[in-house]
Amino acid sequence: MKLDTINPGQWFGKQFADMLKAEKTMVWKSGYFARSAAANDEDLALIKQCTDLAVDAALRGESGVTGQDDDANDELRVIEFPRIRGGKPFNIDQPWFEDLLSGIGQAKGSKEHVEH
């Protein structure tokens, strides 16, 4: 067997779906692939908080996506599916994003105007 053919997300998704009797599952990987960098301690702590919250929500039968809610003071919560939609522009002027760029030594680019 080749290691690159193993899909642990699919395997775990099936296990949880069976236990929770879920009709649908979606497994998202951490931001590791999105930014191509190893997770640091803060990333790992946030990933753990998100997974703990997601499991608790699933056991309560609550649907949504775990994350920091921009519209609720960045509270880590289960965000309702109807509120999640594409087309929302990313605010590159957020202090946390500027801190991130500074921490990795990357200059901030200019804003792009996008219409949806």
C-alpha positions as CSV (number, residue, x, y, z in Angstrom):
1,M,0.0,0.0,0.0
2,K,1.2,3.5,-0.8
3,L,1.0,6.0,2.0
4,D,-0.3,8.7,-0.3
5,T,-3.4,6.6,-1.0
6,I,-4.5,6.6,2.7
7,N,-7.3,9.1,3.5
8,P,-7.6,9.3,7.3
9,G,-10.2,12.1,7.1
10,Q,-12.5,9.8,5.1
11,W,-11.9,6.9,7.6
12,F,-12.6,9.1,10.7
13,G,-15.6,10.7,9.0
14,K,-17.2,7.3,8.4
15,Q,-16.5,6.2,12.1
16,F,-18.2,9.4,13.4
17,A,-21.0,9.2,10.9
18,D,-21.8,5.6,12.0
19,M,-21.6,6.5,15.7
20,L,-23.7,9.6,15.4
21,K,-26.1,8.1,12.7
22,A,-25.3,11.1,10.5
23,E,-26.6,11.1,7.0
24,K,-23.8,13.4,5.7
25,T,-20.3,14.1,6.8
26,M,-17.7,16.6,5.7
27,V,-14.1,16.4,7.0
28,W,-12.0,19.5,6.8
29,K,-8.3,19.4,7.2
30,S,-6.4,21.9,9.4
31,G,-4.9,25.0,7.8
32,Y,-1.7,23.1,7.3
33,F,-2.3,22.6,3.6
34,A,-3.9,26.0,3.1
35,R,-0.7,27.8,4.0
36,S,1.9,25.0,3.6
37,A,3.5,25.5,7.0
38,A,3.7,23.3,10.1
39,A,1.2,24.1,12.8
40,N,2.6,26.0,15.8
41,D,1.4,25.7,19.4
42,E,-1.3,28.3,18.9
43,D,-2.6,26.5,15.8
44,L,-2.7,23.2,17.6
45,A,-4.6,24.7,20.6
46,L,-7.1,26.3,18.2
47,I,-7.5,23.0,16.3
48,K,-8.2,21.2,19.6
49,Q,-10.7,23.8,20.7
50,C,-12.5,23.6,17.3
51,T,-12.6,19.8,17.4
52,D,-13.8,19.6,21.0
53,L,-16.6,22.2,20.2
54,A,-17.5,20.3,17.0
55,V,-17.8,17.0,18.8
56,D,-19.9,18.5,21.6
57,A,-22.2,20.2,19.0
58,A,-22.6,16.9,17.0
59,L,-23.5,15.1,20.2
60,R,-26.2,17.7,20.8
61,G,-27.4,17.3,17.2
62,E,-26.4,20.9,16.4
63,S,-25.2,21.6,12.8
64,G,-22.8,24.2,11.6
65,V,-19.1,25.0,11.3
66,T,-16.9,25.6,14.2
67,G,-14.8,28.8,14.0
68,Q,-14.3,32.3,15.3
69,D,-17.5,34.2,14.5
70,D,-16.7,37.6,13.0
71,D,-20.2,38.8,13.8
72,A,-20.0,37.7,17.5
73,N,-16.8,39.3,18.7
74,D,-14.7,36.5,17.2
75,E,-16.2,34.1,19.7
76,L,-15.3,30.5,19.0
77,R,-18.7,28.9,18.3
78,V,-20.8,26.7,16.0
79,I,-21.7,29.1,13.1
80,E,-25.1,28.3,11.5
81,F,-24.9,27.0,7.9
82,P,-27.3,29.6,6.5
83,R,-24.8,32.4,7.6
84,I,-21.9,30.8,5.8
85,R,-21.7,31.9,2.2
86,G,-19.0,32.7,-0.3
87,G,-18.2,36.1,-1.6
88,K,-17.3,37.8,1.7
89,P,-14.1,39.7,1.1
90,F,-11.2,39.0,3.5
91,N,-10.3,42.1,5.5
92,I,-6.5,42.3,5.3
93,D,-6.5,45.2,7.8
94,Q,-7.4,43.0,10.7
95,P,-4.8,43.3,13.5
96,W,-4.3,39.6,13.9
97,F,-3.6,39.3,10.1
98,E,-1.1,42.1,10.2
99,D,0.6,40.4,13.2
100,L,0.7,37.1,11.3
101,L,2.3,38.8,8.3
102,S,4.8,40.5,10.5
103,G,5.6,37.3,12.3
104,I,6.5,35.4,9.1
105,G,8.2,38.4,7.5
106,Q,5.7,38.9,4.6
107,A,4.7,42.2,3.3
108,K,1.0,43.0,3.1
109,G,-0.2,43.4,-0.5
110,S,-2.8,45.9,-1.6
111,K,-6.5,45.4,-1.4
112,E,-8.3,44.1,-4.4
113,H,-11.9,45.3,-5.1
114,V,-14.1,42.3,-5.6
115,E,-17.8,42.3,-6.6
116,H,-20.1,39.3,-6.1
